[in-house]
């Protein structure tokens, strides 16, 4: 009987996520993207990156409720994949590209 109540709690983060647009830190992502491995920062890379991130986030906000839940979970994982490597945040641009490819 106890397991009946635990299962919904374990599944809650996945179902809750599917209804909310992920919260990525676009400035951190673009700062990481514009900084090469030697630590050299390029503002001419940062500015268009940030513009793209904000544009993609706005587009996704408008469409989020209409998108497939499974695709959102898969694409969020892909958009965050760099977190383990070099970037400290997911990317709305990568998320948007992945979701467009799922259509």
C-alpha positions as CSV (number, residue, x, y, z in Angstrom):
1,X,0.0,0.0,0.0
2,X,2.9,2.4,0.8
3,X,4.2,2.0,-2.7
4,X,1.0,3.3,-4.2
5,X,1.6,6.7,-2.6
6,X,5.4,6.9,-3.3
7,X,5.1,6.3,-7.1
8,X,3.2,9.6,-7.9
9,X,5.8,11.5,-5.8
10,X,8.7,10.0,-7.8
11,X,7.1,10.8,-11.1
12,X,6.1,14.3,-10.1
13,X,9.2,16.1,-11.3
14,X,8.9,14.7,-14.8
15,X,5.2,15.6,-15.2
16,X,5.8,19.0,-13.6
17,X,8.7,19.7,-15.9
18,X,6.7,19.0,-19.0
19,X,4.3,21.8,-18.2
20,X,7.0,24.4,-17.5
21,X,9.6,25.9,-19.9
22,X,13.0,25.0,-18.4
23,X,14.9,27.8,-16.6
24,X,18.2,28.2,-18.3
25,X,20.7,31.0,-17.5
26,X,21.3,32.5,-21.0
27,X,23.9,35.0,-19.9
28,X,26.0,32.3,-18.3
29,X,25.6,30.0,-21.4
30,X,26.6,32.8,-23.8
31,X,29.5,33.9,-21.6
32,X,30.8,30.3,-21.6
33,X,30.1,30.0,-25.4
34,X,32.0,33.2,-26.1
35,X,35.0,32.2,-23.9
36,X,37.6,29.9,-25.5
37,X,39.4,27.2,-23.5
38,X,42.3,29.6,-22.9
39,X,40.0,32.1,-21.2
40,X,39.8,34.7,-24.0
41,X,36.4,36.3,-24.2
42,X,34.8,37.5,-27.5
43,X,32.0,40.1,-27.1
44,X,31.2,39.8,-30.8
45,X,30.2,36.1,-30.1
46,X,28.4,36.8,-26.8
47,X,26.0,39.5,-28.2
48,X,24.5,37.4,-31.0
49,X,24.4,34.4,-28.8
50,X,22.4,36.2,-26.2
51,X,20.0,37.7,-28.8
52,X,19.5,34.1,-30.2
53,X,18.8,32.8,-26.7
54,X,16.3,35.4,-25.8
55,X,14.5,35.0,-29.2
56,X,14.4,31.2,-28.8
57,X,13.1,31.5,-25.3
58,X,10.3,33.9,-26.4
59,X,9.3,31.5,-29.3
60,X,9.3,28.5,-27.0
61,X,7.1,30.3,-24.4
62,X,4.5,30.8,-27.0
63,X,4.5,27.2,-28.2
64,X,5.4,25.3,-25.0
65,X,2.0,24.0,-24.1
66,X,1.4,22.7,-27.6
67,X,4.6,20.6,-27.8
68,X,4.8,16.8,-27.1
69,X,5.8,16.1,-23.5
70,X,8.2,13.3,-24.4
71,X,10.0,15.5,-27.0
72,X,10.3,18.3,-24.4
73,X,12.0,16.0,-21.9
74,X,14.3,14.5,-24.6
75,X,15.3,17.9,-26.0
76,X,15.8,19.4,-22.6
77,X,18.4,16.7,-21.9
78,X,20.1,17.5,-25.2
79,X,20.0,21.2,-24.5
80,X,21.6,20.6,-21.1
81,X,24.2,18.1,-22.4
82,X,27.0,20.6,-22.4
83,X,26.5,21.3,-18.7
84,X,28.6,18.3,-17.9
85,X,31.3,19.4,-20.2
86,X,32.0,23.1,-20.6
87,X,28.8,25.2,-20.4
88,X,27.1,25.9,-17.1
89,X,23.6,26.2,-18.4
90,X,21.3,24.8,-21.0
91,X,20.5,26.6,-24.2
92,X,17.1,27.7,-25.4
93,X,18.5,27.8,-29.0
94,X,19.5,24.2,-28.8
95,X,16.2,23.2,-27.2
96,X,14.3,25.0,-30.0
97,X,16.4,23.3,-32.7
98,X,15.8,19.9,-31.2
99,X,12.1,20.4,-30.8
100,X,11.9,21.7,-34.4
101,X,13.6,18.5,-35.6
102,X,11.1,16.4,-33.7
103,X,8.1,17.7,-35.8
